[in-house]
Amino acid sequence: MRIARFVVDAEPQYGLIEGEPDAPQQDLEVVVLHGDPFFQGIQPTATRHRLSDVRLVAPIIPRSKIVGVGRNWADHAAELGNQVPDSPQFFLKPNTSVVGPGEPVTLPPWSEQVSYEAELAVVIGTICKDVPAERVDDVVFGYTVGNDLTARDAQKADLQWARAKGFDGSCPLGPWIETGLKSTDTEDLGIRMELDGTLVQDGRTSDMVFGVREIVSAVSQAFTLLPGDVILTGTPAGVGLVEAGQRTEATVEGIGSLRTLYRR
């Protein structure tokens, strides 16, 4: 199932996307859900809208945290001159960094080197701690597409990555959460990024250093995970800078595409 969060008549709601997986968005419908599916389960109502008549927003605003995994693709680590780590390396992004599909990102005035990073994002569904790898599916609500925007100049200049990775708008998420995937399904998914229609990133999750089960298990050893927490699993090679007026489109196979535009 594809769970979206949308606005109609100025009221944010959750909905279930209906239609063929490869159908254009104008051919899809959204069935309104009762309440918050993270706490009340997926309860469809009788109300539905054409997807083109509503505005999609970020499918989740984490109540607690976004955990990023650094240098999880050997080719991406190499292009930035870094070594592949022996264990998953984490950083945090605040929930104020989240924006939804199609929403503009205002590039920070203190950076001239903001880059895109297309990523598979894991959405946690239940409170958990010290999760064994073989039980990761029990705690995952679903998967979405992420764009881990990074201010490279601040990343190099600062002692910590908080500013470089956590500025407002640095974590576009969307367009929805796909709940039908298991962790084994994520072992070989295509991840692509287009910049103004030109393909700039093209990788497969089979090339990740650490897979979803290893990542979620390791994150849960460091942090108690709460419903709605998001884990970004890393990006393939091909990262580059964005400028005001440009657009990116990050796509994860089996989930969907996340479009982001940039401004000053």
PLY file of the C-alpha trace (Angstrom):
ply
format ascii 1.0
element vertex 264
property float x
property float y
property float z
element edge 263
property int vertex1
property int vertex2
end_header
0.00 0.00 0.00
1.02 3.57 -0.63
0.28 5.89 2.31
0.36 9.60 1.53
-0.13 12.74 3.55
-1.95 15.54 1.78
-3.76 18.82 2.25
-7.29 19.57 1.08
-9.26 22.57 2.33
-6.19 23.54 4.42
-6.46 20.37 6.53
-3.60 17.82 6.53
-4.84 14.24 6.26
-3.49 10.77 5.59
-4.68 8.81 2.59
-4.31 5.53 0.73
-3.20 5.93 -2.89
-5.20 3.82 -5.34
-4.30 3.10 -8.96
-1.74 1.21 -10.97
1.83 1.57 -9.64
3.13 3.01 -12.92
0.11 5.22 -13.64
0.64 9.00 -13.87
-0.45 10.89 -10.79
-3.41 12.46 -12.61
-4.90 8.95 -12.90
-4.58 8.14 -9.20
-7.05 8.59 -6.36
-6.51 9.00 -2.65
-8.82 7.40 -0.10
-8.92 9.37 3.15
-7.81 7.44 6.22
-9.30 7.79 9.67
-6.76 9.32 12.01
-3.04 8.67 12.10
-2.06 5.28 10.61
1.05 5.14 12.80
-1.09 4.96 15.94
-4.58 3.95 14.76
-3.80 1.54 11.96
-4.87 1.88 8.34
-8.61 2.60 8.44
-10.02 3.74 5.07
-13.09 5.99 5.06
-15.69 6.47 2.33
-14.16 9.80 1.28
-11.87 9.92 -1.74
-10.29 12.58 -3.95
-8.53 12.66 -7.27
-4.85 12.99 -6.46
-4.63 15.94 -8.85
-7.16 17.80 -6.67
-5.06 17.64 -3.48
-1.57 18.79 -2.54
0.85 16.14 -1.37
3.05 17.08 1.57
5.82 15.15 3.31
4.40 11.68 4.07
5.79 11.89 7.59
7.16 14.61 9.84
9.29 12.58 12.26
8.22 13.15 15.83
11.71 12.37 17.05
14.56 12.19 14.51
16.00 11.48 11.09
19.10 9.30 11.15
21.43 9.47 8.15
23.99 6.82 7.21
27.23 8.23 5.84
29.56 6.67 3.25
27.35 3.64 2.68
28.22 3.34 -1.02
31.85 2.64 -1.91
31.66 4.64 -5.15
30.22 7.68 -3.37
32.81 7.48 -0.59
35.55 7.29 -3.25
34.28 10.30 -5.21
34.57 12.42 -2.06
37.97 10.97 -1.16
36.75 8.97 1.83
37.33 5.42 3.00
34.51 2.90 3.38
33.79 2.49 7.12
33.93 -0.82 8.95
30.56 -0.17 10.59
27.58 2.08 9.78
28.32 5.77 10.44
25.42 7.94 11.62
24.44 11.60 11.70
21.18 13.30 12.69
18.89 15.73 10.89
16.16 17.65 12.74
12.51 17.28 11.76
12.54 20.94 10.66
14.69 19.80 7.73
11.76 17.91 6.17
9.86 19.23 3.14
7.43 17.41 0.90
7.28 16.51 -2.79
7.35 19.51 -5.10
7.92 21.95 -2.24
10.66 24.53 -2.83
13.89 24.41 -0.87
15.44 27.77 -0.05
19.20 27.34 -0.36
20.93 28.73 2.75
22.64 32.09 2.21
25.77 30.89 4.03
26.48 28.08 1.54
27.45 28.13 -2.13
27.87 24.35 -2.40
24.61 22.52 -1.69
24.47 19.09 -3.30
21.74 16.52 -3.90
21.76 12.89 -2.70
19.04 10.44 -3.80
18.37 7.85 -1.10
16.11 5.02 0.00
14.46 6.07 3.28
13.18 3.68 5.94
10.17 4.74 8.03
9.89 3.16 11.48
6.45 1.99 12.61
6.82 1.09 16.27
8.92 1.98 19.30
11.92 -0.32 19.38
15.42 -0.78 20.74
18.21 -3.30 20.02
16.36 -4.88 17.10
17.95 -8.09 15.76
18.56 -8.01 12.01
16.12 -10.86 11.44
13.31 -8.87 13.11
13.71 -5.58 11.25
10.56 -6.14 9.18
8.57 -6.19 12.43
9.47 -2.56 13.20
9.45 -0.99 9.72
6.25 0.79 8.64
7.41 1.28 5.06
9.81 3.00 2.68
9.91 6.33 0.90
12.30 8.41 -1.22
14.71 10.88 0.37
17.03 13.63 -0.84
19.80 14.22 1.70
20.79 17.75 0.76
24.25 18.66 2.03
26.10 21.96 2.26
29.53 20.69 1.21
31.43 23.85 2.13
29.98 23.80 5.67
30.61 20.05 5.88
34.29 20.67 5.24
34.59 23.75 7.45
32.62 22.64 10.53
33.75 20.17 13.17
30.28 18.53 13.10
27.78 17.97 10.27
24.76 19.45 12.04
24.64 22.64 9.98
25.73 21.03 6.70
23.15 18.25 6.90
20.40 19.76 9.05
19.51 23.16 7.60
15.84 23.94 6.94
14.63 22.06 3.86
17.63 19.73 3.71
15.50 16.56 3.84
12.86 16.33 1.08
10.77 13.17 1.55
8.01 11.61 -0.55
5.90 11.24 -2.50
4.37 8.58 -0.21
5.28 5.63 2.00
5.25 2.21 0.35
4.25 -0.35 2.99
4.32 -3.42 0.73
8.09 -3.89 0.64
10.00 -6.24 2.91
13.66 -5.74 3.78
14.58 -8.50 1.32
12.82 -6.52 -1.43
15.18 -3.60 -0.81
18.33 -5.60 -1.53
18.42 -4.70 -5.25
16.39 -1.58 -6.01
17.40 1.05 -8.54
18.08 4.58 -7.26
18.28 7.45 -9.74
18.58 11.21 -9.63
17.88 13.61 -12.48
18.97 17.24 -12.46
16.88 19.36 -14.85
16.04 16.17 -16.73
19.64 14.89 -17.02
20.52 11.62 -15.28
23.25 12.30 -12.70
22.96 9.35 -10.28
22.18 5.76 -11.22
22.83 3.00 -8.69
21.36 -0.10 -7.12
20.93 -0.88 -3.45
22.84 -4.12 -3.99
25.94 -1.89 -4.04
25.32 -0.51 -0.54
28.00 -1.39 1.99
25.38 -2.13 4.65
21.85 -3.27 3.80
18.58 -2.19 5.37
18.52 -4.95 7.99
22.07 -4.19 9.14
21.39 -0.46 9.20
18.13 -0.55 11.16
19.57 -3.01 13.65
22.69 -0.89 14.17
20.72 2.37 14.49
18.43 0.78 17.08
21.46 -0.16 19.17
22.45 3.51 19.35
19.01 5.14 19.62
15.56 4.15 20.76
13.47 4.41 17.59
9.96 5.86 17.68
7.03 5.60 15.24
7.66 7.96 12.33
11.43 8.10 12.71
13.21 8.05 9.34
16.52 6.43 8.42
18.33 7.58 5.25
20.42 4.70 3.91
23.04 6.53 1.81
23.52 7.60 -1.79
25.29 6.28 -4.90
28.02 8.15 -6.77
27.21 11.13 -8.94
26.39 13.78 -6.34
26.68 17.35 -7.55
25.68 20.90 -6.76
22.30 22.53 -7.26
21.57 26.17 -8.00
18.50 28.36 -7.62
16.04 27.70 -10.41
17.06 24.07 -10.89
14.96 20.96 -10.21
15.87 17.45 -9.11
13.88 14.24 -9.33
14.94 11.34 -7.12
13.45 7.93 -7.94
13.58 4.67 -6.03
12.37 1.60 -7.91
9.13 0.21 -6.52
8.32 3.37 -4.57
8.08 6.49 -6.72
9.69 9.80 -7.59
10.40 12.85 -5.44
10.66 16.21 -7.20
12.35 19.19 -5.56
12.91 22.74 -6.80
15.46 25.21 -5.46
15.45 28.96 -4.85
17.39 31.67 -3.05
0 1
1 2
2 3
3 4
4 5
5 6
6 7
7 8
8 9
9 10
10 11
11 12
12 13
13 14
14 15
15 16
16 17
17 18
18 19
19 20
20 21
21 22
22 23
23 24
24 25
25 26
26 27
27 28
28 29
29 30
30 31
31 32
32 33
33 34
34 35
35 36
36 37
37 38
38 39
39 40
40 41
41 42
42 43
43 44
44 45
45 46
46 47
47 48
48 49
49 50
50 51
51 52
52 53
53 54
54 55
55 56
56 57
57 58
58 59
59 60
60 61
61 62
62 63
63 64
64 65
65 66
66 67
67 68
68 69
69 70
70 71
71 72
72 73
73 74
74 75
75 76
76 77
77 78
78 79
79 80
80 81
81 82
82 83
83 84
84 85
85 86
86 87
87 88
88 89
89 90
90 91
91 92
92 93
93 94
94 95
95 96
96 97
97 98
98 99
99 100
100 101
101 102
102 103
103 104
104 105
105 106
106 107
107 108
108 109
109 110
110 111
111 112
112 113
113 114
114 115
115 116
116 117
117 118
118 119
119 120
120 121
121 122
122 123
123 124
124 125
125 126
126 127
127 128
128 129
129 130
130 131
131 132
132 133
133 134
134 135
135 136
136 137
137 138
138 139
139 140
140 141
141 142
142 143
143 144
144 145
145 146
146 147
147 148
148 149
149 150
150 151
151 152
152 153
153 154
154 155
155 156
156 157
157 158
158 159
159 160
160 161
161 162
162 163
163 164
164 165
165 166
166 167
167 168
168 169
169 170
170 171
171 172
172 173
173 174
174 175
175 176
176 177
177 178
178 179
179 180
180 181
181 182
182 183
183 184
184 185
185 186
186 187
187 188
188 189
189 190
190 191
191 192
192 193
193 194
194 195
195 196
196 197
197 198
198 199
199 200
200 201
201 202
202 203
203 204
204 205
205 206
206 207
207 208
208 209
209 210
210 211
211 212
212 213
213 214
214 215
215 216
216 217
217 218
218 219
219 220
220 221
221 222
222 223
223 224
224 225
225 226
226 227
227 228
228 229
229 230
230 231
231 232
232 233
233 234
234 235
235 236
236 237
237 238
238 239
239 240
240 241
241 242
242 243
243 244
244 245
245 246
246 247
247 248
248 249
249 250
250 251
251 252
252 253
253 254
254 255
255 256
256 257
257 258
258 259
259 260
260 261
261 262
262 263
